[in-house]
Amino acid sequence: RSFDSSKFVSYYLISRDLNMLDRRVTYKRRASYRTKSNRFRKVKTPGGKLAIQYIKKKTSGTKMPGVKVMRPANNKRASRTSRTVSRPYGGVLTHQEVRERITRAFMIEELNSIKLRASAENKKKSKKSKKSTKK
C-alpha cells in the first residue's frame, strides 16, 4: 500500500480548521474590548461547544471580622446585618480598637479630674497663706 499524502493533508486541514473554529469565542455582552470588567474564561460545555463565562471582579474587603466581603454594589444591596457588627463602631473599628479608645478616653478623664483636684488644693493653700499674712 502506498501512502497518499494528499488525503492526509486534507484531513489534517479539515480537523485543524474545526479546532480553530472551536477555539474562537465571542463576547455575550455589549462591551467588545478586553477591559478589566470584561474578563472571561473559556469553558467546554457538556455538548462539546466552547462557551465563555464572565469572571466577576475580586475585592480586598474591609479586613473587619464579622463583615462580609463584597463589591460596592452588592454591599449596598446586602442586609444591614451582613454589612456591620452590632456594637459601637461595628464594621468600622475592630473590637481591640474600640476597647483602646474607651480606655484612652477614661484615662484622659481621670487625668483631667486629678489636675482639677490639684489646682483646687493649690487655690486653697494660696488663700490660706494670704489670710495668714494679712493678720
C-alpha positions, 0 to 999 in steps of 0.5 A, spaced: 500 500 500 502 506 498 501 512 502 497 518 499 499 524 502 494 528 499 488 525 503 492 526 509 493 533 508 486 534 507 484 531 513 489 534 517 486 541 514 479 539 515 480 537 523 485 543 524 480 548 521 474 545 526 479 546 532 480 553 530 473 554 529 472 551 536 477 555 539 474 562 537 469 565 542 465 571 542 463 576 547 455 575 550 455 582 552 455 589 549 462 591 551 467 588 545 474 590 548 478 586 553 477 591 559 478 589 566 470 588 567 470 584 561 474 578 563 472 571 561 474 564 561 473 559 556 469 553 558 467 546 554 460 545 555 457 538 556 455 538 548 462 539 546 461 547 544 466 552 547 462 557 551 465 563 555 463 565 562 464 572 565 469 572 571 466 577 576 471 582 579 475 580 586 475 585 592 480 586 598 474 587 603 474 591 609 479 586 613 473 587 619 471 580 622 464 579 622 463 583 615 462 580 609 466 581 603 463 584 597 463 589 591 460 596 592 454 594 589 452 588 592 454 591 599 449 596 598 444 591 596 446 586 602 442 586 609 444 591 614 446 585 618 451 582 613 454 589 612 456 591 620 457 588 627 452 590 632 456 594 637 459 601 637 463 602 631 461 595 628 464 594 621 468 600 622 473 599 628 475 592 630 473 590 637 481 591 640 480 598 637 474 600 640 476 597 647 483 602 646 479 608 645 474 607 651 480 606 655 484 612 652 478 616 653 477 614 661 484 615 662 484 622 659 478 623 664 481 621 670 487 625 668 483 631 667 479 630 674 486 629 678 489 636 675 482 639 677 483 636 684 490 639 684 489 646 682 483 646 687 488 644 693 493 649 690 487 655 690 486 653 697 493 653 700 494 660 696 488 663 700 490 660 706 497 663 706 494 670 704 489 670 710 495 668 714 499 674 712 494 679 712 493 678 720 
